[in-house]
């Protein structure tokens, strides 16, 4: 593992903005990065907090 992605980077990847982050993420191999359980919990919390819960949850999958 080279990178531990934080919540902000995960949100950038989900939204595909900024393009530089998306391009960098696409250049990585699956074993190059990980997401902590804390980041997963923060993303889940944010998905449920929003107006479009189903859409937000689908984006996390």
C-alpha distance matrix in Angstrom:
0.0 3.8 5.9 7.7 10.7 14.0 17.2 18.8 16.1 16.1 19.9 19.9 18.0 20.5 23.4 22.2 23.4 23.1 22.7 20.5 17.7 18.3 18.3 15.1 13.4 15.3 14.1 10.4 9.5 8.8 5.7 4.5 5.2 6.9 10.4 12.2 15.5 17.3 16.3 17.3 20.5 21.2 20.9 23.2 25.6 25.9 26.5 29.3 30.8 31.5 34.6 33.0 31.1 31.0 29.7 27.1 25.9 25.9 23.6 21.0 21.1
3.8 0.0 3.8 7.1 9.8 13.1 16.5 17.3 14.5 15.4 19.0 18.4 16.9 19.9 22.4 20.9 21.6 20.9 20.5 17.9 15.4 16.6 16.3 12.8 11.9 14.2 12.6 9.4 9.9 10.3 8.0 4.9 5.7 8.3 11.4 13.3 17.0 18.1 16.6 18.3 21.5 21.5 21.2 24.0 26.1 25.9 26.8 29.8 30.9 31.4 34.5 33.1 31.7 31.8 30.1 27.4 26.7 26.7 24.0 21.7 22.3
5.9 3.8 0.0 3.8 6.0 9.3 12.7 13.6 10.9 11.9 15.5 15.1 14.0 16.9 19.3 18.2 18.7 18.2 18.3 16.0 13.0 14.4 15.0 11.5 10.3 13.3 12.6 9.6 10.8 10.6 9.3 6.3 4.5 6.4 8.6 10.7 14.4 15.1 13.3 15.2 18.3 18.0 17.7 20.7 22.7 22.3 23.4 26.4 27.3 27.9 31.0 29.8 28.4 28.8 27.1 24.2 23.7 24.0 21.2 18.8 19.9
7.7 7.1 3.8 0.0 3.8 6.5 10.0 11.6 9.7 10.3 13.8 14.3 13.6 15.9 18.5 18.2 18.7 18.6 19.4 17.5 14.1 15.5 16.8 13.8 11.9 15.2 15.3 12.3 13.2 11.9 10.9 8.8 5.6 5.0 5.7 7.1 10.9 11.4 9.7 11.9 14.8 14.6 14.7 17.6 19.3 19.3 20.6 23.4 24.3 25.2 28.5 27.5 25.8 26.5 25.2 22.0 21.4 22.2 19.6 16.8 18.2
10.7 9.8 6.0 3.8 0.0 3.8 6.8 8.2 6.1 6.6 10.0 10.7 10.1 12.4 14.8 14.8 15.2 15.3 16.5 15.0 11.4 12.7 14.8 12.2 10.1 13.6 14.5 12.1 13.6 12.3 12.5 10.4 6.9 6.2 5.3 7.5 10.8 10.7 8.0 10.2 13.2 12.3 11.9 15.1 16.9 16.3 17.5 20.6 21.3 21.9 25.1 24.1 22.7 23.5 21.9 18.7 18.5 19.3 16.4 14.0 15.9
14.0 13.1 9.3 6.5 3.8 0.0 3.8 5.6 5.5 6.3 8.8 10.2 10.9 12.5 14.5 15.2 15.1 15.3 17.3 16.2 12.6 14.3 16.9 14.7 12.9 16.4 17.7 15.6 17.3 15.9 16.1 14.1 10.6 9.2 6.9 7.7 10.3 8.9 6.1 9.2 11.3 9.6 9.9 13.4 14.4 13.7 15.6 18.5 18.7 19.5 23.0 22.5 21.2 22.5 21.1 17.6 17.7 19.2 16.3 14.0 16.6
17.2 16.5 12.7 10.0 6.8 3.8 0.0 3.8 5.5 5.1 6.2 8.7 9.9 10.5 12.3 13.9 13.8 14.7 17.0 16.7 13.2 14.4 17.6 16.1 14.1 17.3 19.3 17.6 19.3 17.7 18.5 16.8 13.2 11.5 8.5 9.2 10.6 8.7 5.3 7.8 9.4 6.9 6.7 10.5 11.2 10.1 12.1 15.0 15.1 15.7 19.2 18.8 17.6 19.2 17.9 14.2 14.8 16.5 13.7 11.7 14.8
18.8 17.3 13.6 11.6 8.2 5.6 3.8 0.0 3.8 5.4 5.1 6.3 8.7 9.9 10.6 11.9 11.0 11.4 14.2 14.0 10.8 12.6 15.8 14.6 13.3 16.6 18.5 17.6 19.9 18.9 20.0 17.8 14.6 13.8 11.5 12.6 14.3 12.4 9.1 11.4 12.9 10.0 9.4 13.2 13.5 11.5 13.5 16.7 16.2 16.1 19.3 19.2 18.7 20.4 18.4 15.0 16.3 17.7 14.5 13.3 16.6
16.1 14.5 10.9 9.7 6.1 5.5 5.5 3.8 0.0 3.8 5.4 5.0 6.2 8.7 9.9 10.1 9.7 9.9 11.9 11.2 7.7 9.4 12.3 11.0 9.5 13.0 14.7 13.8 16.3 15.7 16.9 14.6 11.6 11.6 10.1 12.3 14.6 13.6 10.0 12.1 14.5 12.3 11.0 14.7 15.9 14.1 15.4 18.8 18.9 18.6 21.5 20.8 20.3 21.3 19.0 15.9 17.0 17.6 14.2 13.0 15.7
16.1 15.4 11.9 10.3 6.6 6.3 5.1 5.4 3.8 0.0 3.8 5.4 5.1 6.2 8.6 9.6 10.4 11.6 13.2 13.3 9.6 9.9 13.2 12.3 9.8 12.7 15.1 13.9 15.7 14.3 16.0 14.5 11.3 10.5 8.5 11.0 12.7 12.3 8.5 9.4 12.1 10.4 8.3 11.7 13.6 11.9 12.6 16.1 16.8 16.5 19.4 18.1 17.3 18.0 15.9 12.8 13.4 14.0 10.7 9.2 12.0
19.9 19.0 15.5 13.8 10.0 8.8 6.2 5.1 5.4 3.8 0.0 3.8 5.4 5.0 6.1 8.2 8.6 10.3 12.5 13.5 10.3 10.5 14.2 14.2 12.1 14.6 17.4 16.8 18.9 17.7 19.7 18.1 15.0 14.3 12.0 14.0 15.2 14.1 10.4 11.1 13.0 10.6 8.1 11.5 12.7 10.1 10.8 14.4 14.6 13.7 16.4 15.4 15.2 16.2 13.8 10.8 12.4 13.2 9.7 9.3 12.6
19.9 18.4 15.1 14.3 10.7 10.2 8.7 6.3 5.0 5.4 3.8 0.0 3.8 5.5 5.2 5.7 5.2 6.6 8.8 9.8 6.9 7.5 11.1 11.3 10.0 12.5 15.2 15.3 17.9 17.5 19.6 17.6 15.0 15.3 13.8 16.3 18.0 17.1 13.3 14.4 16.6 14.1 11.9 15.3 16.5 13.8 14.3 18.0 18.0 16.7 19.0 18.0 18.2 19.0 16.1 13.6 15.5 15.6 11.8 12.1 14.9
18.0 16.9 14.0 13.6 10.1 10.9 9.9 8.7 6.2 5.1 5.4 3.8 0.0 3.8 5.5 4.8 6.7 8.2 8.9 9.9 6.8 5.6 9.3 9.7 7.5 9.5 12.5 12.5 14.8 14.3 16.8 15.2 12.9 13.4 12.5 15.6 17.4 17.3 13.5 13.8 16.7 15.0 12.2 15.3 17.3 15.0 14.8 18.6 19.3 18.0 20.2 18.5 18.4 18.4 15.6 13.4 14.6 14.0 10.3 10.4 12.5
20.5 19.9 16.9 15.9 12.4 12.5 10.5 9.9 8.7 6.2 5.0 5.5 3.8 0.0 3.8 5.5 8.0 10.4 11.3 13.1 10.4 8.8 12.5 13.3 10.8 12.1 15.6 15.5 17.2 16.1 18.9 17.8 15.3 15.1 13.5 16.3 17.3 17.2 13.5 13.0 15.5 13.9 10.6 13.0 15.2 12.8 11.8 15.6 16.6 15.0 16.9 14.9 14.8 14.7 11.7 9.8 11.2 10.5 6.7 7.6 10.0
23.4 22.4 19.3 18.5 14.8 14.5 12.3 10.6 9.9 8.6 6.1 5.2 5.5 3.8 0.0 3.8 5.4 8.2 9.6 12.2 10.3 8.9 12.6 14.1 12.5 13.7 17.0 17.6 19.8 19.2 22.0 20.6 18.2 18.3 16.8 19.4 20.4 19.9 16.1 16.1 18.1 15.9 12.8 15.4 16.8 13.8 13.1 16.8 17.0 14.9 16.3 14.6 15.5 15.7 12.3 10.8 13.2 12.5 8.9 10.7 13.3
22.2 20.9 18.2 18.2 14.8 15.2 13.9 11.9 10.1 9.6 8.2 5.7 4.8 5.5 3.8 0.0 3.8 6.2 6.3 9.0 7.7 5.6 9.0 11.1 10.0 10.7 13.9 15.2 17.7 17.8 20.7 19.0 17.2 18.1 17.3 20.3 22.0 21.7 17.9 18.0 20.6 18.6 15.6 18.3 20.1 17.2 16.6 20.4 20.8 18.7 20.1 18.3 19.1 18.9 15.5 14.2 16.2 15.0 11.4 13.0 14.9
23.4 21.6 18.7 18.7 15.2 15.1 13.8 11.0 9.7 10.4 8.6 5.2 6.7 8.0 5.4 3.8 0.0 3.0 5.0 7.7 6.9 6.8 9.8 11.5 11.4 12.8 15.5 16.8 19.8 20.2 22.6 20.5 18.6 19.6 18.6 21.3 23.1 22.3 18.5 19.4 21.6 19.0 16.6 19.6 20.8 17.6 17.8 21.4 21.2 19.1 20.7 19.5 20.6 21.1 17.6 16.0 18.5 17.8 14.1 15.5 17.9
23.1 20.9 18.2 18.6 15.3 15.3 14.7 11.4 9.9 11.6 10.3 6.6 8.2 10.4 8.2 6.2 3.0 0.0 3.8 5.5 5.7 6.8 9.0 10.4 11.2 12.9 14.9 16.5 19.8 20.6 22.8 20.2 18.7 20.0 19.3 22.0 24.2 23.2 19.5 20.8 23.1 20.5 18.4 21.7 22.7 19.6 20.2 23.8 23.3 21.5 23.2 22.2 23.3 23.9 20.5 18.8 21.1 20.6 16.8 17.9 20.3
22.7 20.5 18.3 19.4 16.5 17.3 17.0 14.2 11.9 13.2 12.5 8.8 8.9 11.3 9.6 6.3 5.0 3.8 0.0 3.8 5.5 5.1 6.1 8.6 9.8 10.5 12.4 14.7 18.0 19.3 21.8 19.3 18.4 20.2 20.2 23.3 25.7 25.2 21.5 22.4 25.1 22.9 20.5 23.7 25.2 22.3 22.3 26.0 26.0 24.0 25.6 24.1 25.1 25.2 21.7 20.3 22.4 21.2 17.6 18.8 20.6
20.5 17.9 16.0 17.5 15.0 16.2 16.7 14.0 11.2 13.3 13.5 9.8 9.9 13.1 12.2 9.0 7.7 5.5 3.8 0.0 3.8 5.5 5.1 6.2 8.6 9.9 10.8 12.9 16.6 18.3 20.2 17.3 16.7 18.9 19.3 22.4 25.1 24.7 21.1 22.5 25.3 23.2 21.2 24.6 26.1 23.5 24.0 27.7 27.7 26.1 28.0 26.7 27.4 27.6 24.3 22.6 24.3 23.4 19.7 20.2 22.0
17.7 15.4 13.0 14.1 11.4 12.6 13.2 10.8 7.7 9.6 10.3 6.9 6.8 10.4 10.3 7.7 6.9 5.7 5.5 3.8 0.0 3.8 5.5 5.2 6.1 8.6 10.0 11.1 14.6 15.7 17.5 14.7 13.5 15.4 15.6 18.6 21.3 20.9 17.4 18.8 21.7 19.7 17.7 21.2 22.8 20.4 20.9 24.7 24.8 23.6 25.8 24.5 24.8 25.1 22.0 19.9 21.3 20.7 17.0 17.1 19.0
18.3 16.6 14.4 15.5 12.7 14.3 14.4 12.6 9.4 9.9 10.5 7.5 5.6 8.8 8.9 5.6 6.8 6.8 5.1 5.5 3.8 0.0 3.8 5.5 5.1 6.2 8.7 10.3 13.4 14.4 16.9 14.7 13.7 15.6 15.9 19.3 21.7 21.8 18.2 18.8 21.9 20.3 17.8 20.8 22.9 20.5 20.3 24.1 24.7 23.2 25.1 23.2 23.5 23.3 20.1 18.5 19.8 18.6 14.9 15.5 16.8
18.3 16.3 15.0 16.8 14.8 16.9 17.6 15.8 12.3 13.2 14.2 11.1 9.3 12.5 12.6 9.0 9.8 9.0 6.1 5.1 5.5 3.8 0.0 3.8 5.5 5.2 6.4 9.1 12.5 14.4 16.8 14.4 14.4 17.0 18.1 21.6 24.3 24.6 21.1 21.9 25.1 23.7 21.3 24.3 26.5 24.3 24.1 27.9 28.5 27.0 28.8 26.9 27.2 26.8 23.6 22.1 23.3 21.8 18.3 18.8 19.7
15.1 12.8 11.5 13.8 12.2 14.7 16.1 14.6 11.0 12.3 14.2 11.3 9.7 13.3 14.1 11.1 11.5 10.4 8.6 6.2 5.2 5.5 3.8 0.0 3.8 5.5 5.2 6.9 10.6 12.7 14.4 11.5 11.6 14.5 15.9 19.3 22.3 22.7 19.3 20.5 23.9 22.5 20.6 23.8 25.9 24.0 24.3 28.0 28.7 27.6 29.8 28.1 28.0 27.8 24.9 23.0 23.8 22.8 19.3 19.0 20.0
13.4 11.9 10.3 11.9 10.1 12.9 14.1 13.3 9.5 9.8 12.1 10.0 7.5 10.8 12.5 10.0 11.4 11.2 9.8 8.6 6.1 5.1 5.5 3.8 0.0 3.8 5.4 5.5 8.6 9.7 11.9 9.6 9.1 11.6 12.9 16.5 19.3 20.0 16.7 17.4 20.9 19.9 17.8 20.8 23.2 21.6 21.5 25.2 26.2 25.3 27.6 25.6 25.2 24.8 22.1 20.2 20.6 19.5 16.2 15.6 16.4
15.3 14.2 13.3 15.2 13.6 16.4 17.3 16.6 13.0 12.7 14.6 12.5 9.5 12.1 13.7 10.7 12.8 12.9 10.5 9.9 8.6 6.2 5.2 5.5 3.8 0.0 3.8 5.5 8.0 9.7 12.6 11.0 11.3 14.0 15.6 19.3 21.9 23.0 19.7 19.8 23.4 22.7 20.2 22.8 25.6 23.9 23.3 27.0 28.3 27.1 29.0 26.7 26.4 25.5 22.7 21.3 21.6 19.8 16.8 16.7 16.8
14.1 12.6 12.6 15.3 14.5 17.7 19.3 18.5 14.7 15.1 17.4 15.2 12.5 15.6 17.0 13.9 15.5 14.9 12.4 10.8 10.0 8.7 6.4 5.2 5.4 3.8 0.0 3.8 6.8 9.8 11.8 9.8 11.2 14.5 16.8 20.4 23.4 24.5 21.5 22.0 25.7 25.0 22.9 25.6 28.3 26.8 26.5 30.2 31.4 30.4 32.5 30.3 29.9 29.1 26.4 24.8 25.0 23.4 20.4 20.0 20.0
10.4 9.4 9.6 12.3 12.1 15.6 17.6 17.6 13.8 13.9 16.8 15.3 12.5 15.5 17.6 15.2 16.8 16.5 14.7 12.9 11.1 10.3 9.1 6.9 5.5 5.5 3.8 0.0 3.8 6.5 8.1 6.0 7.7 11.1 13.8 17.3 20.4 21.8 19.1 19.6 23.3 23.0 21.2 23.8 26.6 25.5 25.3 28.9 30.3 29.7 32.1 29.9 29.1 28.3 26.0 24.2 23.9 22.6 19.8 18.7 18.6
9.5 9.9 10.8 13.2 13.6 17.3 19.3 19.9 16.3 15.7 18.9 17.9 14.8 17.2 19.8 17.7 19.8 19.8 18.0 16.6 14.6 13.4 12.5 10.6 8.6 8.0 6.8 3.8 0.0 3.8 5.5 5.3 7.7 10.8 13.9 17.3 20.1 22.1 19.7 19.7 23.5 23.9 22.0 24.2 27.3 26.7 26.2 29.5 31.3 31.0 33.3 30.9 29.7 28.7 26.7 25.0 24.2 22.8 20.4 19.0 18.3
8.8 10.3 10.6 11.9 12.3 15.9 17.7 18.9 15.7 14.3 17.7 17.5 14.3 16.1 19.2 17.8 20.2 20.6 19.3 18.3 15.7 14.4 14.4 12.7 9.7 9.7 9.8 6.5 3.8 0.0 3.8 5.5 6.4 8.3 11.3 14.7 17.0 19.4 17.3 16.8 20.6 21.4 19.6 21.4 24.6 24.4 23.8 26.8 28.9 28.9 31.2 28.9 27.3 26.2 24.6 22.8 21.5 20.3 18.3 16.4 15.5
5.7 8.0 9.3 10.9 12.5 16.1 18.5 20.0 16.9 16.0 19.7 19.6 16.8 18.9 22.0 20.7 22.6 22.8 21.8 20.2 17.5 16.9 16.8 14.4 11.9 12.6 11.8 8.1 5.5 3.8 0.0 3.8 5.7 7.6 11.3 14.0 16.7 19.2 17.6 17.5 21.2 22.2 20.9 22.8 25.8 25.9 25.7 28.7 30.6 31.0 33.6 31.5 29.7 28.9 27.5 25.4 24.0 23.2 21.3 18.9 18.2
4.5 4.9 6.3 8.8 10.4 14.1 16.8 17.8 14.6 14.5 18.1 17.6 15.2 17.8 20.6 19.0 20.5 20.2 19.3 17.3 14.7 14.7 14.4 11.5 9.6 11.0 9.8 6.0 5.3 5.5 3.8 0.0 3.8 7.2 10.8 13.7 16.9 18.7 16.8 17.5 21.1 21.5 20.4 22.8 25.5 25.3 25.5 28.6 30.2 30.4 33.1 31.3 29.8 29.3 27.6 25.3 24.4 23.8 21.3 19.2 19.1
5.2 5.7 4.5 5.6 6.9 10.6 13.2 14.6 11.6 11.3 15.0 15.0 12.9 15.3 18.2 17.2 18.6 18.7 18.4 16.7 13.5 13.7 14.4 11.6 9.1 11.3 11.2 7.7 7.7 6.4 5.7 3.8 0.0 3.8 7.1 10.1 13.4 15.0 13.0 13.8 17.4 17.7 16.7 19.2 21.8 21.6 22.0 25.1 26.5 26.9 29.8 28.1 26.5 26.4 24.8 22.2 21.3 21.1 18.7 16.2 16.6
6.9 8.3 6.4 5.0 6.2 9.2 11.5 13.8 11.6 10.5 14.3 15.3 13.4 15.1 18.3 18.1 19.6 20.0 20.2 18.9 15.4 15.6 17.0 14.5 11.6 14.0 14.5 11.1 10.8 8.3 7.6 7.2 3.8 0.0 3.8 6.6 9.7 11.7 10.1 10.6 14.1 14.9 14.2 16.4 18.9 19.3 19.7 22.5 24.1 24.9 27.9 26.4 24.4 24.4 23.3 20.5 19.2 19.6 17.5 14.5 15.0
10.4 11.4 8.6 5.7 5.3 6.9 8.5 11.5 10.1 8.5 12.0 13.8 12.5 13.5 16.8 17.3 18.6 19.3 20.2 19.3 15.6 15.9 18.1 15.9 12.9 15.6 16.8 13.8 13.9 11.3 11.3 10.8 7.1 3.8 0.0 3.8 6.6 8.2 6.3 7.0 10.4 11.1 10.7 12.8 15.2 15.7 16.4 19.0 20.5 21.5 24.7 23.4 21.3 21.7 20.9 17.8 16.5 17.5 15.4 12.2 13.3
12.2 13.3 10.7 7.1 7.5 7.7 9.2 12.6 12.3 11.0 14.0 16.3 15.6 16.3 19.4 20.3 21.3 22.0 23.3 22.4 18.6 19.3 21.6 19.3 16.5 19.3 20.4 17.3 17.3 14.7 14.0 13.7 10.1 6.6 3.8 0.0 3.8 5.3 5.2 6.4 8.8 10.0 10.8 12.5 14.3 15.6 16.7 18.8 20.1 21.8 25.2 24.3 21.9 22.7 22.4 19.1 17.6 19.2 17.6 14.1 15.5
15.5 17.0 14.4 10.9 10.8 10.3 10.6 14.3 14.6 12.7 15.2 18.0 17.4 17.3 20.4 22.0 23.1 24.2 25.7 25.1 21.3 21.7 24.3 22.3 19.3 21.9 23.4 20.4 20.1 17.0 16.7 16.9 13.4 9.7 6.6 3.8 0.0 3.8 5.4 5.0 6.2 8.6 9.8 10.5 12.2 14.2 15.2 16.6 18.2 20.3 23.7 22.9 20.1 21.0 21.3 18.0 16.1 18.2 17.2 13.5 14.8
17.3 18.1 15.1 11.4 10.7 8.9 8.7 12.4 13.6 12.3 14.1 17.1 17.3 17.2 19.9 21.7 22.3 23.2 25.2 24.7 20.9 21.8 24.6 22.7 20.0 23.0 24.5 21.8 22.1 19.4 19.2 18.7 15.0 11.7 8.2 5.3 3.8 0.0 3.8 5.4 5.1 6.2 8.7 9.8 10.5 12.3 14.2 15.5 16.4 18.7 22.3 22.1 19.6 21.1 21.3 17.7 16.5 19.0 17.7 14.3 16.4
16.3 16.6 13.3 9.7 8.0 6.1 5.3 9.1 10.0 8.5 10.4 13.3 13.5 13.5 16.1 17.9 18.5 19.5 21.5 21.1 17.4 18.2 21.1 19.3 16.7 19.7 21.5 19.1 19.7 17.3 17.6 16.8 13.0 10.1 6.3 5.2 5.4 3.8 0.0 3.8 5.4 5.0 6.2 8.6 9.8 10.5 12.3 14.4 15.2 16.9 20.4 19.9 17.8 19.2 18.7 15.1 14.4 16.5 14.7 11.6 14.0
17.3 18.3 15.2 11.9 10.2 9.2 7.8 11.4 12.1 9.4 11.1 14.4 13.8 13.0 16.1 18.0 19.4 20.8 22.4 22.5 18.8 18.8 21.9 20.5 17.4 19.8 22.0 19.6 19.7 16.8 17.5 17.5 13.8 10.6 7.0 6.4 5.0 5.4 3.8 0.0 3.8 5.5 5.2 6.2 8.6 9.9 10.5 12.5 14.2 15.8 19.1 18.2 15.5 16.5 16.5 13.1 11.5 13.7 12.6 9.0 11.0
20.5 21.5 18.3 14.8 13.2 11.3 9.4 12.9 14.5 12.1 13.0 16.6 16.7 15.5 18.1 20.6 21.6 23.1 25.1 25.3 21.7 21.9 25.1 23.9 20.9 23.4 25.7 23.3 23.5 20.6 21.2 21.1 17.4 14.1 10.4 8.8 6.2 5.1 5.4 3.8 0.0 3.8 5.4 5.1 6.1 8.6 9.8 10.7 12.1 14.5 18.0 17.6 14.8 16.4 17.0 13.5 12.1 15.0 14.4 11.1 13.4
21.2 21.5 18.0 14.6 12.3 9.6 6.9 10.0 12.3 10.4 10.6 14.1 15.0 13.9 15.9 18.6 19.0 20.5 22.9 23.2 19.7 20.3 23.7 22.5 19.9 22.7 25.0 23.0 23.9 21.4 22.2 21.5 17.7 14.9 11.1 10.0 8.6 6.2 5.0 5.5 3.8 0.0 3.8 5.5 5.1 6.2 8.6 10.1 10.5 12.6 16.2 16.3 14.2 16.3 16.3 12.6 12.2 15.3 13.9 11.3 14.3
20.9 21.2 17.7 14.7 11.9 9.9 6.7 9.4 11.0 8.3 8.1 11.9 12.2 10.6 12.8 15.6 16.6 18.4 20.5 21.2 17.7 17.8 21.3 20.6 17.8 20.2 22.9 21.2 22.0 19.6 20.9 20.4 16.7 14.2 10.7 10.8 9.8 8.7 6.2 5.2 5.4 3.8 0.0 3.8 5.4 5.1 6.1 8.8 9.9 11.0 14.4 13.8 11.7 13.4 12.9 9.2 9.0 11.7 10.1 7.6 10.9
23.2 24.0 20.7 17.6 15.1 13.4 10.5 13.2 14.7 11.7 11.5 15.3 15.3 13.0 15.4 18.3 19.6 21.7 23.7 24.6 21.2 20.8 24.3 23.8 20.8 22.8 25.6 23.8 24.2 21.4 22.8 22.8 19.2 16.4 12.8 12.5 10.5 9.8 8.6 6.2 5.1 5.5 3.8 0.0 3.8 5.4 5.1 6.3 8.6 10.3 13.4 12.7 9.8 11.4 12.1 8.7 7.4 10.7 10.5 7.9 10.5
25.6 26.1 22.7 19.3 16.9 14.4 11.2 13.5 15.9 13.6 12.7 16.5 17.3 15.2 16.8 20.1 20.8 22.7 25.2 26.1 22.8 22.9 26.5 25.9 23.2 25.6 28.3 26.6 27.3 24.6 25.8 25.5 21.8 18.9 15.2 14.3 12.2 10.5 9.8 8.6 6.1 5.1 5.4 3.8 0.0 3.8 5.5 5.3 6.1 8.9 12.3 12.7 10.2 12.8 13.6 10.3 9.9 13.5 13.2 11.3 14.2
25.9 25.9 22.3 19.3 16.3 13.7 10.1 11.5 14.1 11.9 10.1 13.8 15.0 12.8 13.8 17.2 17.6 19.6 22.3 23.5 20.4 20.5 24.3 24.0 21.6 23.9 26.8 25.5 26.7 24.4 25.9 25.3 21.6 19.3 15.7 15.6 14.2 12.3 10.5 9.9 8.6 6.2 5.1 5.4 3.8 0.0 3.8 5.5 5.0 6.4 10.1 10.6 9.0 11.9 11.8 8.3 9.3 12.6 11.5 10.4 13.9
26.5 26.8 23.4 20.6 17.5 15.6 12.1 13.5 15.4 12.6 10.8 14.3 14.8 11.8 13.1 16.6 17.8 20.2 22.3 24.0 20.9 20.3 24.1 24.3 21.5 23.3 26.5 25.3 26.2 23.8 25.7 25.5 22.0 19.7 16.4 16.7 15.2 14.2 12.3 10.5 9.8 8.6 6.1 5.1 5.5 3.8 0.0 3.8 5.5 5.7 8.6 7.9 5.7 8.2 8.3 4.9 5.7 9.1 8.8 8.2 11.3
29.3 29.8 26.4 23.4 20.6 18.5 15.0 16.7 18.8 16.1 14.4 18.0 18.6 15.6 16.8 20.4 21.4 23.8 26.0 27.7 24.7 24.1 27.9 28.0 25.2 27.0 30.2 28.9 29.5 26.8 28.7 28.6 25.1 22.5 19.0 18.8 16.6 15.5 14.4 12.5 10.7 10.1 8.8 6.3 5.3 5.5 3.8 0.0 3.8 5.6 8.0 8.1 5.3 8.4 10.0 7.5 7.6 11.2 11.9 11.2 13.7
30.8 30.9 27.3 24.3 21.3 18.7 15.1 16.2 18.9 16.8 14.6 18.0 19.3 16.6 17.0 20.8 21.2 23.3 26.0 27.7 24.8 24.7 28.5 28.7 26.2 28.3 31.4 30.3 31.3 28.9 30.6 30.2 26.5 24.1 20.5 20.1 18.2 16.4 15.2 14.2 12.1 10.5 9.9 8.6 6.1 5.0 5.5 3.8 0.0 3.8 6.9 8.7 7.4 11.1 11.9 9.4 10.6 14.1 14.1 13.7 16.7
31.5 31.4 27.9 25.2 21.9 19.5 15.7 16.1 18.6 16.5 13.7 16.7 18.0 15.0 14.9 18.7 19.1 21.5 24.0 26.1 23.6 23.2 27.0 27.6 25.3 27.1 30.4 29.7 31.0 28.9 31.0 30.4 26.9 24.9 21.5 21.8 20.3 18.7 16.9 15.8 14.5 12.6 11.0 10.3 8.9 6.4 5.7 5.6 3.8 0.0 3.8 5.6 5.9 9.6 9.6 7.6 10.0 12.8 12.6 13.3 16.3
34.6 34.5 31.0 28.5 25.1 23.0 19.2 19.3 21.5 19.4 16.4 19.0 20.2 16.9 16.3 20.1 20.7 23.2 25.6 28.0 25.8 25.1 28.8 29.8 27.6 29.0 32.5 32.1 33.3 31.2 33.6 33.1 29.8 27.9 24.7 25.2 23.7 22.3 20.4 19.1 18.0 16.2 14.4 13.4 12.3 10.1 8.6 8.0 6.9 3.8 0.0 3.8 5.9 9.0 9.1 8.7 11.3 13.5 13.8 15.2 17.8
33.0 33.1 29.8 27.5 24.1 22.5 18.8 19.2 20.8 18.1 15.4 18.0 18.5 14.9 14.6 18.3 19.5 22.2 24.1 26.7 24.5 23.2 26.9 28.1 25.6 26.7 30.3 29.9 30.9 28.9 31.5 31.3 28.1 26.4 23.4 24.3 22.9 22.1 19.9 18.2 17.6 16.3 13.8 12.7 12.7 10.6 7.9 8.1 8.7 5.6 3.8 0.0 3.8 5.7 5.4 6.1 8.6 10.1 10.8 12.7 14.8
31.1 31.7 28.4 25.8 22.7 21.2 17.6 18.7 20.3 17.3 15.2 18.2 18.4 14.8 15.5 19.1 20.6 23.3 25.1 27.4 24.8 23.5 27.2 28.0 25.2 26.4 29.9 29.1 29.7 27.3 29.7 29.8 26.5 24.4 21.3 21.9 20.1 19.6 17.8 15.5 14.8 14.2 11.7 9.8 10.2 9.0 5.7 5.3 7.4 5.9 5.9 3.8 0.0 3.8 5.5 5.1 6.0 8.5 9.9 10.8 12.8
31.0 31.8 28.8 26.5 23.5 22.5 19.2 20.4 21.3 18.0 16.2 19.0 18.4 14.7 15.7 18.9 21.1 23.9 25.2 27.6 25.1 23.3 26.8 27.8 24.8 25.5 29.1 28.3 28.7 26.2 28.9 29.3 26.4 24.4 21.7 22.7 21.0 21.1 19.2 16.5 16.4 16.3 13.4 11.4 12.8 11.9 8.2 8.4 11.1 9.6 9.0 5.7 3.8 0.0 3.8 5.5 5.2 6.1 8.7 10.1 11.0
29.7 30.1 27.1 25.2 21.9 21.1 17.9 18.4 19.0 15.9 13.8 16.1 15.6 11.7 12.3 15.5 17.6 20.5 21.7 24.3 22.0 20.1 23.6 24.9 22.1 22.7 26.4 26.0 26.7 24.6 27.5 27.6 24.8 23.3 20.9 22.4 21.3 21.3 18.7 16.5 17.0 16.3 12.9 12.1 13.6 11.8 8.3 10.0 11.9 9.6 9.1 5.4 5.5 3.8 0.0 3.8 5.5 5.1 6.3 9.0 10.3
27.1 27.4 24.2 22.0 18.7 17.6 14.2 15.0 15.9 12.8 10.8 13.6 13.4 9.8 10.8 14.2 16.0 18.8 20.3 22.6 19.9 18.5 22.1 23.0 20.2 21.3 24.8 24.2 25.0 22.8 25.4 25.3 22.2 20.5 17.8 19.1 18.0 17.7 15.1 13.1 13.5 12.6 9.2 8.7 10.3 8.3 4.9 7.5 9.4 7.6 8.7 6.1 5.1 5.5 3.8 0.0 3.8 5.4 5.2 6.7 9.2
25.9 26.7 23.7 21.4 18.5 17.7 14.8 16.3 17.0 13.4 12.4 15.5 14.6 11.2 13.2 16.2 18.5 21.1 22.4 24.3 21.3 19.8 23.3 23.8 20.6 21.6 25.0 23.9 24.2 21.5 24.0 24.4 21.3 19.2 16.5 17.6 16.1 16.5 14.4 11.5 12.1 12.2 9.0 7.4 9.9 9.3 5.7 7.6 10.6 10.0 11.3 8.6 6.0 5.2 5.5 3.8 0.0 3.8 5.4 5.2 6.8
25.9 26.7 24.0 22.2 19.3 19.2 16.5 17.7 17.6 14.0 13.2 15.6 14.0 10.5 12.5 15.0 17.8 20.6 21.2 23.4 20.7 18.6 21.8 22.8 19.5 19.8 23.4 22.6 22.8 20.3 23.2 23.8 21.1 19.6 17.5 19.2 18.2 19.0 16.5 13.7 15.0 15.3 11.7 10.7 13.5 12.6 9.1 11.2 14.1 12.8 13.5 10.1 8.5 6.1 5.1 5.4 3.8 0.0 3.8 5.4 5.3
23.6 24.0 21.2 19.6 16.4 16.3 13.7 14.5 14.2 10.7 9.7 11.8 10.3 6.7 8.9 11.4 14.1 16.8 17.6 19.7 17.0 14.9 18.3 19.3 16.2 16.8 20.4 19.8 20.4 18.3 21.3 21.3 18.7 17.5 15.4 17.6 17.2 17.7 14.7 12.6 14.4 13.9 10.1 10.5 13.2 11.5 8.8 11.9 14.1 12.6 13.8 10.8 9.9 8.7 6.3 5.2 5.4 3.8 0.0 3.8 5.5
21.0 21.7 18.8 16.8 14.0 14.0 11.7 13.3 13.0 9.2 9.3 12.1 10.4 7.6 10.7 13.0 15.5 17.9 18.8 20.2 17.1 15.5 18.8 19.0 15.6 16.7 20.0 18.7 19.0 16.4 18.9 19.2 16.2 14.5 12.2 14.1 13.5 14.3 11.6 9.0 11.1 11.3 7.6 7.9 11.3 10.4 8.2 11.2 13.7 13.3 15.2 12.7 10.8 10.1 9.0 6.7 5.2 5.4 3.8 0.0 3.8
21.1 22.3 19.9 18.2 15.9 16.6 14.8 16.6 15.7 12.0 12.6 14.9 12.5 10.0 13.3 14.9 17.9 20.3 20.6 22.0 19.0 16.8 19.7 20.0 16.4 16.8 20.0 18.6 18.3 15.5 18.2 19.1 16.6 15.0 13.3 15.5 14.8 16.4 14.0 11.0 13.4 14.3 10.9 10.5 14.2 13.9 11.3 13.7 16.7 16.3 17.8 14.8 12.8 11.0 10.3 9.2 6.8 5.3 5.5 3.8 0.0
